[in-house]
Amino acid sequence: QVQLVESGGGLVQAGGALRLSCAVSGNIIPIRSMGWHRQAPGKQRELIANIARDTTTTYADSVKGRFVISADNARNTAFLQMSRLQPEDTATYYCNSRSVYGLDYWGKGTLVTVSS
């Protein structure tokens, strides 16, 4: 079994920054990519940042230029550095890991609240 645990969420004022972490443990299968998704109240979950095994990154337009995804493959950990946070960034943030076999694993999420 594979476990993902997110951390680093919290309350921050608009314009502030947070760094989320995602630790992967358990019976780890080689990872193809890791991503950060978020789900705001009443909205669908959306992919906002992804990093592939070759370190190629992609971002949703809503966070491009403000968020940076990175990964420490040796420690099976992914990060999301968020800056210039806005109230519309308020959501539960989920980490996702996709194995080389196409299996998806999810964390339980960490809440980010941005006050105006």
C-alpha positions as CSV (number, residue, x, y, z in Angstrom):
1,Q,0.0,0.0,0.0
2,V,1.1,3.5,-0.7
3,Q,0.5,6.5,1.6
4,L,0.7,10.1,0.8
5,V,0.6,12.7,3.5
6,E,0.3,16.4,2.8
7,S,1.4,19.1,5.3
8,G,2.0,22.8,5.4
9,G,-1.5,24.2,4.9
10,G,-2.9,26.9,7.1
11,L,-4.2,30.4,7.3
12,V,-2.4,33.2,5.5
13,Q,-3.1,36.7,4.5
14,A,-3.5,37.7,0.9
15,G,-0.1,38.3,-0.7
16,G,1.5,35.8,1.6
17,A,3.2,32.5,0.9
18,L,3.0,28.9,2.0
19,R,5.0,25.8,1.2
20,L,3.2,22.5,1.0
21,S,4.9,19.1,1.3
22,C,3.8,15.7,0.3
23,A,5.6,12.6,1.7
24,V,5.1,9.3,-0.1
25,S,5.7,6.1,1.9
26,G,4.8,2.4,1.9
27,N,5.2,-0.1,-0.9
28,I,6.4,2.5,-3.4
29,I,6.2,1.7,-7.1
30,P,8.4,3.8,-9.4
31,I,6.6,7.1,-9.9
32,R,5.8,8.6,-13.3
33,S,4.6,11.9,-12.0
34,M,3.3,13.8,-9.0
35,G,0.8,16.5,-8.9
36,W,-1.0,19.0,-6.7
37,H,-4.7,19.4,-7.1
38,R,-7.1,21.6,-5.2
39,Q,-10.8,21.7,-4.5
40,A,-12.6,24.8,-3.3
41,P,-16.0,24.6,-1.6
42,G,-18.7,23.9,-4.2
43,K,-16.2,23.4,-7.0
44,Q,-14.6,20.5,-8.8
45,R,-11.1,19.3,-8.0
46,E,-8.6,20.7,-10.4
47,L,-5.0,19.9,-11.3
48,I,-2.9,23.0,-10.6
49,A,0.7,21.7,-10.9
50,N,2.4,18.5,-12.1
51,I,6.0,17.3,-12.2
52,A,7.0,14.4,-14.3
53,R,9.8,11.9,-13.6
54,D,12.1,13.9,-16.0
55,T,11.3,17.0,-13.9
56,T,9.1,18.6,-16.6
57,T,6.5,20.8,-14.9
58,T,3.1,22.1,-16.0
59,Y,0.8,24.5,-14.3
60,A,-2.7,25.7,-14.5
61,D,-3.1,29.2,-15.8
62,S,-4.5,30.3,-12.5
63,V,-1.3,29.6,-10.6
64,K,1.4,30.0,-13.3
65,G,4.0,32.4,-12.2
66,R,3.0,32.2,-8.5
67,F,3.3,28.5,-7.6
68,V,6.3,26.2,-8.1
69,I,6.2,22.5,-7.9
70,S,9.4,20.5,-7.1
71,A,10.3,17.0,-6.0
72,D,13.0,15.3,-4.0
73,N,13.1,11.9,-5.6
74,A,15.6,10.5,-3.1
75,R,13.1,11.3,-0.3
76,N,9.9,10.6,-2.2
77,T,8.7,14.0,-1.4
78,A,7.0,16.7,-3.5
79,F,6.6,20.3,-2.6
80,L,4.4,23.2,-3.7
81,Q,5.8,26.7,-3.1
82,M,2.9,29.1,-3.2
83,S,3.4,32.8,-3.3
84,R,1.3,35.9,-3.8
85,L,-1.7,34.0,-2.5
86,Q,-5.1,35.3,-3.1
87,P,-8.5,34.6,-1.4
88,E,-9.5,32.6,-4.5
89,D,-6.6,30.2,-3.7
90,T,-8.6,29.0,-0.7
91,A,-9.1,25.3,-1.0
92,T,-8.2,21.9,0.2
93,Y,-4.9,20.9,-1.6
94,Y,-4.4,17.3,-2.5
95,C,-1.2,15.5,-3.5
96,N,-1.4,12.8,-6.2
97,S,1.2,10.3,-7.2
98,R,0.9,8.3,-10.5
99,S,3.0,5.2,-10.8
100,V,4.7,4.0,-14.0
101,Y,1.8,1.5,-14.3
102,G,-0.8,4.3,-14.3
103,L,-2.0,3.7,-10.7
104,D,-3.1,6.9,-8.9
105,Y,-2.6,7.5,-5.2
106,W,-4.0,10.4,-3.2
107,G,-3.4,12.1,0.1
108,K,-6.2,13.2,2.4
109,G,-5.5,16.9,1.7
110,T,-4.4,20.0,3.6
111,L,-6.5,23.1,3.9
112,V,-5.2,26.4,2.7
113,T,-7.2,29.5,3.7
114,V,-6.3,32.9,2.4
115,S,-7.8,35.9,4.1
116,S,-8.4,39.2,2.4
